[in-house]
Amino acid sequence: MTLEKFDIVLVDFPFSNLTKTKKRPALVINSLEGENFILCQITTKRRGIQKYEILLPKDACVGDIRFDSFIYVDMIFTLHRSLIYKKIGVIGDLKIKEIINRKLKLII
C-alpha cells in the first residue's frame, strides 16, 4: 500500500494518555524513510479548539468518508505501516490542503 500526504487511513488511534486506542480515521501528513508515517486525528466530535481545528466536509474527500469531520493538527503521532488497516480516502479539495499546511506550521 502506497500512502502520501493527504491520504486518509483507518488506524487504532491512541488516546493522548496512551492507555487505550480506538479504530478511527487519521490523516497522513508525512511519510518517513522506512516504514513509518506521521498522522493526525480526524474526528466527528468538535473539541472547540479553533487554533488547531480544520473542518473537513465529506464532499471535500474522495473515498469512503461517511461524515463531515474535523482534523486536529495538534493530535499528531507516528505509526508503523503494519498498524494501518487500510486507506479509506484522500482529501481532494485544494483549499482544505492549504489550510492544513498553514495550521501545521503553528505546531511544527
C-alpha positions in Angstrom: 0.0 0.0 0.0 1.5 3.3 -1.1 0.5 6.3 1.1 1.0 10.0 0.6 0.3 13.3 2.3 -3.4 14.0 2.5 -4.4 10.3 2.3 -7.0 9.2 4.9 -6.3 5.9 6.6 -8.0 3.7 9.2 -5.9 3.0 12.3 -6.0 2.3 16.0 -5.7 5.8 17.2 -4.0 6.2 20.6 -5.7 8.3 23.3 -3.4 11.1 24.5 -2.8 9.2 27.8 -1.7 6.1 25.8 -4.0 3.8 27.9 -6.3 2.8 25.0 -6.8 3.0 21.3 -9.9 3.3 19.1 -10.3 2.5 15.5 -10.8 5.7 13.6 -9.6 7.6 10.5 -6.4 9.6 10.5 -4.7 11.9 8.1 -1.3 11.2 6.6 0.7 14.4 7.0 4.1 12.9 6.1 5.7 9.6 5.1 9.1 9.0 6.7 12.0 7.0 5.4 11.5 3.4 6.3 8.0 2.1 7.3 6.6 5.0 9.5 4.1 7.7 8.8 3.2 10.9 10.7 -0.6 11.1 11.2 -3.1 13.4 12.8 -6.5 12.9 14.2 -9.8 13.1 12.3 -12.9 13.0 14.4 -16.6 13.9 14.1 -16.5 15.3 17.7 -15.7 19.0 17.8 -13.3 19.9 20.6 -13.7 23.7 20.1 -10.0 24.5 19.8 -10.2 26.6 16.7 -6.5 27.3 16.5 -5.9 23.6 15.7 -9.2 22.7 14.1 -10.0 22.2 10.4 -13.5 21.4 9.2 -13.4 18.5 6.7 -16.6 18.2 4.8 -17.1 14.7 3.5 -17.6 16.1 -0.1 -14.0 17.5 0.1 -12.8 13.9 0.1 -12.6 11.1 -2.4 -13.3 7.7 -1.0 -15.3 6.1 1.8 -15.6 9.2 4.1 -19.1 8.9 5.7 -19.4 12.1 7.8 -18.3 15.7 7.9 -15.4 15.7 10.4 -12.7 17.8 12.0 -9.0 17.4 11.6 -7.0 18.4 14.7 -3.4 19.2 13.8 -2.3 19.2 17.5 -3.1 15.4 17.8 -0.1 14.0 15.9 1.5 10.6 16.2 3.9 8.3 14.3 2.7 4.8 13.3 4.4 1.9 11.6 2.9 0.8 8.2 1.9 -2.6 9.6 -0.5 -0.9 12.0 -2.5 0.9 9.3 -5.6 -1.2 8.4 -6.3 0.4 5.1 -6.5 3.6 3.0 -10.1 4.9 3.0 -9.8 8.1 1.1 -7.9 11.2 0.2 -8.5 14.9 0.6 -9.2 16.3 -2.9 -10.0 19.9 -2.1 -7.0 22.3 -2.7 -8.3 24.9 -0.2 -8.5 22.3 2.6 -5.0 21.2 1.8 -3.7 24.8 2.0 -5.5 25.3 5.4 -3.9 22.0 6.7 -0.4 23.1 5.6 -0.9 26.6 7.2 -2.2 25.2 10.5 0.6 22.6 10.7 3.1 25.4 10.8 1.5 26.5 14.1 2.9 23.4 15.9 5.9 22.4 13.9 
